[in-house]
Every structure is written in C-alpha cells, then in structure tokens.
Amino acid sequence: MSFRDLDRAHRNRRYELVPQFEQYDANELFLRPYVTFVSRPGLDNPVFHTDRLGYRLSDSGQGTVDSDRWPDLGGGIVLGGSFVFGVGASGDGATLPSRLAHRSGVPYLNLGIYAGNSLQELVAAVPFLAHATSVVICSGINNVFASLQSLGHNEVYGPLFFEGALATLGRTPIVDLAAAVAEPGRGIPDQRAADTAGQVLPSTDTGDHLAARMTAALDRQLRDLRIIAGAARPDARVLFCLQPFADPVLRTPTRPERELFDLARERQGPWLTARDHVAANWDAYADRMAAGCAELGVDFVDLAARRFTGWSFYDRVHMTDHGYQQAADIIWERLCSTS
C-alpha cells in the first residue's frame, strides 16, 4: 500500500471514529494582519463557526460570544493554540472557553489560534486585555514544536509554523502578491533571493541540541507571558495553564485513544524524534514552567494528561468533549482558589 493510500485509509477510519475531524482537517489558515494567520473569517460549517476576525465563536449564559460582542459583555479571555480553539470538540459549545463560561457564569472569548505561538497569542490579546477580568493562557506545546522544527528564519521574534511558506512570500513585494491574487493569470514576479545566510537548520540530535531548543521555547513563553501579565488590568486574574501532552509514556491511553494513536503513528515519521524527546522531558518542562511563572507572580496549573479520566484525547494534544469539560473544571477550581 502506498503512503497516499495508507494516509487515506487512516483518515477514513479516523472520520468513522470521530466524524467532526473531517471539518477540522479541512480548516485552512488565512493571512491576517498582526497575528500572522488565523482560521478563515466568517466560517460556517456543521461543527464550528468563526467571527469576522477568524476567532471561534464560544457559548455562554449570555449567548454567543465573538470578538465584536465580547467587549460589551465583559468577562474573560482564553489564549492558546488549537487546544483553546477546540479542535476535536463536537461544537462551539463544547470548547474549553465555552465550558469555562458556563462554569463561571461569565462570558469567555475564544482567542485560540491554530498553530499559533506565544507571541501570536500575545498579539491576539492586545485589543482585549484592558477589559478582561480574567486572562487564561492554555499553551506550551506549539512553542516547543515550532522551536524543534524551526528552519531558523525567525529566531529574533521566535520560531513559528509555516516558516517556509512565509519566507517564500517575503521574497516578493506585498503589492505584487496582492496583484497576483487579484489577477491569477498575471503571476508573481521572480524574486528569488539567497535565504540561507545564518540559517539554523533542524537537527536530528536527541541530546543537547533538542534540549537547548526546548529551553529557548520556554524562555519565549515566559517572555510573552511577562508582557501579558504586565498589561492586564490590576484586578484581573492571570492564570497560565500548561496544556496536556497525552503521550502514552505520560498517560495510559483508553482503548479508543489507543486506536487513534496507532492510526497516527505511521503518518508521523519526521516528528518521531522530536515527539519522543518532548514526551521524555515534558514533566521536567512543566516544573521549569511552574518555576518561571512563580518568578513572574503568575498563577500556574499543570493540566497534566494523567489528571484526565476516561476517553479524553483524540491525539496527543486535542481533546474530546469530556476532556475539555474536565480541563474547564480544573481551571475553574484554580481560579476560584486564587480569587
């Protein structure tokens, strides 16, 4: 069986087990000012919906929450990547921000950015920080994997996903790119340029090199968290939640989790070294993140995968409705203890 046939077979079986993943897998990212990329604005499908900025709608006791309505409603914001966006959730009402809104009684704005890093999370928060009564950051994994797979194009601000595509776009003046999109037959002028000067290429080492990249990821996470905490209103509660990483070495999978993990295994060839390194060092990373938050005076909770019971995960990062509900319960308990 060819890799393409194997991939198709895996996807079909995955969609049998989790039908909503067909919609999530089809979710393309679009360039947007400042945050680099978000989900398609105004998306409307049977599983999830996005507002005019590309952020996912969330539910609350006060009704649907989006980036336009939230400032009038007030409440909290939740920052993060696809975990906060709610990949795997059966609907907008089953995501972490929606579950948290119903636990707390106040709206929570979902600012999750698919494949976003901590700097993108910071930028997403900027228009809303002055109004948020609580700021919940559920993050960590994207910074780590972006750092481990970085092409070295963005070491100053921090590695991010789609570095190769963005570097290609960066070789052409922006007005020419816009013209090429507006007039498809026109084509893009040839702007090839040397792009490898000083480039740090990914390494297959499993030792000091990968450890250094994980440390750099943590440093950037704390850098951006420091800015968020400093910009939040004085009476706001700021909580950093290290999102769960459900590798089987960290949590024994349930039967359906195991089947889904096995389906994904043969499609993860290039990621295996990085994935295994992260799994082996994730608990130590959590301890270091907790210590960093303590130095910043930011409350911390570790959403360790072993804390979740039953069928909670669809893969190592994304959760079932049951999983997101448990995460919301843990976070709400922590917020109550620090209020």
Buried (B, 14 or more C-beta within 10 A) or exposed (E): EEEEEEEEEBBEEBBEEBEBBBBBEEBEBEEBEEBBBBBBEEBEBEBBBBBEBBBBBBBBEBEBBBBEBBBEBEBBBBBBBBBBBBBBBBBBBBBBBBBBBBBBEBBBBBBBBBBBBBBBBBBBBEBBBEBBBBBBBBBBBBBBBBBBBBBBBBBEEBBBBBBEEBBBBBBBEEEBBEBBEEEEEEEBEEEEEEEEEEEEEBBEEEEEBBBEBBEBBBBBBBBBBBBBBEBBEEEBBBBBBBBBBBBEEBBEBBEBBEBBBEBBEEEEEEBEBBBBBBBBBBBEBBEBBBEBBEEBEBBBBBBBBEBBEEBBBBBBBBBBBBBBBBBBEBBBEBBEEEE
